[in-house]
Amino acid sequence: MAETPPSPLEATLAYADEFHREDDILRAARLRGAEVGAPPILPGGGAALCFLATAVNARAVVEIGTGCGVSGLWLLRGMRPDGTLTSVDVEPEHQRLARQSFAQAGFSGGRIRLITGRALDVLPRLSDGGYDLVFCDGATHEYADYLAESIRLLRVGGVVVFDNALWGNRVADPVQRDPDTVAIRELGKLVRSDERLRPLMMPLGDGILAAVKLAD
């Protein structure tokens, strides 16, 4: 039986995501993530991270959810050469594999600070207003808490970014009421209603929600 061809919308979204090609280092990091159950950001979302890090001339970045280094690689490639990535994850084995990916890409240990622990335990120890970009790809039920911490951590003009903002096309479907979908849907409402933020939803990968901090 012949496969149903993709709709024009599906083809367009796939084209937008596949427009951004991964090199061998990124593909190897993605494979490691798949092997250990740490699915990484999709290429379109990764390219958005790189673009945003470049646009804000990021020197200090916080990442929630190291995984095996795919999103970290995209961020580091967009950051200033003297920039530092602080990445938090509860899985030390994932961070070990991420460090391997960073080394293969030529990023020295001095540019990367890996912290093993629960994000909501680590983030309060980081400096107020000391960061240019915060990327959130951790536990979806904690996304609202990540937002509050991110606003505190960011300088004015800095950007907070959330992955999985469309959650497999479930967020846009009001019938879907599982806890993860509801949490991400509520996050969108919080971002849109906060006068300190200017938001943007991008249908790349599984959805990228970004917001610029306008004021403290």
Secondary structure by P-SEA (a helix, b strand, c coil): cccccccaaaaaaaaaaacccccaaaaaaaaaaaaaccccccaaaaaaaaaaaaaacccbbbbccccccaaaaaaaaaccccbbbbbbbccaaaaaaaaaaaaaaccccccbbbbbccccccccccccccccbbbbcccccaaaaaaaaaaaaccccbbbbbccccccccccccccccaaaaaaaaaaaaaaacccbbbbbbccccbbbbbbbccc
